Amino acid sequence: VLIFQEEVFDNDNIYNPADNTKLTCNTKGIYLVSASMTFALSNVGHRSMFIYVNAESTAREKISIPAVQNSPTSLAINALISLNVGDYVRIY
């Protein structure tokens, strides 16, 4: 699970530093959920990211690519997701 280490922009108090692995919806609506990360240099395996809502067993969005030889691997993921109050989003 991706840990959100700091709050940069949050006009609806969706970030809670006491539970920094999720963002919780306080206003029903459609949200653009975006994340990016860079993986350490390794040419073994795949690099993947997933967006999950609540405790769903299926990711709302996913990306997976083979590791890149001789270079760190960077991924970005984006999805428009309809959320109700109390729904939460996690990035894996």
TAUR-V896106 format. One line per field, one symbol per residue. psi: psi as a letter, one per 20 degrees, with the letter a starting at -180 (. if undefined). A space follows every 10 residues. Layout:
psi->???
This chain:
psi->pppohrpgpn jjlipoiimk jqpppiopap qopqqqqpqq ppkpbqpqqq pqpbkqipqh qqppqqqppk qqppqqqqqp ppqrpiqqpq p.
